[in-house]
Amino acid sequence: MSAEDLEQYENEQELALYREYRDVVGLFRYVVETERRFYLCNAVDMTVRGEGADVFFDVTMQDAWVWDIYRPARFVKNVRVVTFKDVNVEELAKNDLEIPDGPGFTN
């Protein structure tokens, strides 16, 4: 397999992942972004633990979808992430869930 073939394969996988994301985003209420992963989920709980410089985040999610090309199954019933890095949690507004039409956006 050449480097060009590998790059084409990875591009196809990324496009397939984006299309899956586009198909499932309307099923979820929250977006959770960590330093390693991007999640869609319907329930999220984040607890800040520790003191001073030793603070970390304990995040639990239920009914989640994971943005990860290399996972064979991206739907997960329960997820727990413990991290010292930043965590971003956003509640999706219904109008945020609409995928735009037009050039560059195909259904």
C-alpha positions as CSV (number, residue, x, y, z in Angstrom):
1,M,0.0,0.0,0.0
2,S,1.5,3.3,-1.0
3,A,1.4,6.5,1.0
4,E,-1.0,7.9,-1.5
5,D,-3.4,5.0,-1.0
6,L,-3.2,5.3,2.8
7,E,-3.9,9.0,2.6
8,Q,-6.9,8.4,0.3
9,Y,-8.2,5.7,2.7
10,E,-7.9,8.1,5.7
11,N,-9.7,10.8,3.7
12,E,-12.5,8.5,2.9
13,Q,-12.8,7.4,6.5
14,E,-12.9,11.0,7.7
15,L,-15.7,11.8,5.2
16,A,-17.7,8.8,6.3
17,L,-17.3,9.9,9.9
18,Y,-18.5,13.4,9.1
19,R,-21.5,11.9,7.3
20,E,-22.3,9.7,10.3
21,Y,-22.0,12.8,12.6
22,R,-24.4,14.7,10.3
23,D,-26.9,11.9,10.5
24,V,-26.8,11.5,14.3
25,V,-26.3,15.0,15.7
26,G,-30.0,15.6,15.8
27,L,-30.4,12.7,18.3
28,F,-28.3,14.4,21.0
29,R,-28.6,17.3,23.4
30,Y,-25.0,18.1,24.4
31,V,-21.5,18.4,22.9
32,V,-18.6,17.5,25.1
33,E,-15.1,18.3,24.0
34,T,-12.0,17.0,25.8
35,E,-8.3,17.1,24.9
36,R,-8.6,13.7,23.3
37,R,-12.2,13.2,22.1
38,F,-15.4,14.9,20.9
39,Y,-18.7,13.5,22.1
40,L,-22.4,13.9,21.5
41,C,-24.6,12.8,24.4
42,N,-28.0,13.2,26.0
43,A,-26.8,13.4,29.6
44,V,-23.6,14.8,31.1
45,D,-22.4,15.4,34.6
46,M,-19.1,17.2,35.3
47,T,-17.5,17.4,38.8
48,V,-14.4,19.4,39.6
49,R,-12.2,17.5,42.1
50,G,-9.0,18.3,44.0
51,E,-7.6,21.5,45.3
52,G,-5.2,24.2,44.2
53,A,-3.0,23.2,41.3
54,D,-4.2,19.6,41.6
55,V,-7.7,20.1,40.2
56,F,-9.1,17.6,37.7
57,F,-12.4,17.1,36.0
58,D,-14.5,13.9,36.3
59,V,-17.0,13.8,33.5
60,T,-19.7,11.1,33.0
61,M,-21.9,10.9,30.0
62,Q,-24.8,8.6,29.1
63,D,-26.2,7.7,25.6
64,A,-23.1,9.0,23.8
65,W,-21.6,9.0,20.3
66,V,-17.8,9.3,20.0
67,W,-16.0,11.1,17.2
68,D,-13.3,8.6,16.5
69,I,-12.4,7.2,13.1
70,Y,-10.7,4.1,14.6
71,R,-13.6,2.9,16.8
72,P,-15.7,0.2,15.2
73,A,-18.7,1.1,17.4
74,R,-19.2,4.8,18.1
75,F,-22.4,4.6,20.2
76,V,-21.6,4.1,23.9
77,K,-24.1,3.7,26.7
78,N,-21.8,5.2,29.5
79,V,-18.6,7.2,29.3
80,R,-16.4,8.4,32.1
81,V,-13.5,10.8,31.4
82,V,-11.0,11.9,34.1
83,T,-8.7,14.7,32.9
84,F,-6.5,17.5,34.1
85,K,-7.1,19.3,30.8
86,D,-9.9,21.7,29.9
87,V,-13.4,20.2,29.2
88,N,-16.0,22.1,27.1
89,V,-19.7,21.2,27.6
90,E,-22.3,22.9,25.4
91,E,-26.0,22.3,25.2
92,L,-27.1,22.2,21.6
93,A,-30.0,24.5,20.6
94,K,-32.4,22.9,18.1
95,N,-31.4,25.4,15.4
96,D,-27.7,24.4,15.9
97,L,-28.6,20.9,14.8
98,E,-29.7,21.9,11.3
99,I,-27.1,21.1,8.6
100,P,-27.0,23.9,6.0
101,D,-27.7,23.2,2.4
102,G,-25.8,24.7,-0.5
103,P,-22.4,24.4,-2.2
104,G,-20.1,22.2,-0.2
105,F,-23.0,20.6,1.8
106,T,-24.5,17.5,0.3
107,N,-27.2,15.3,1.8
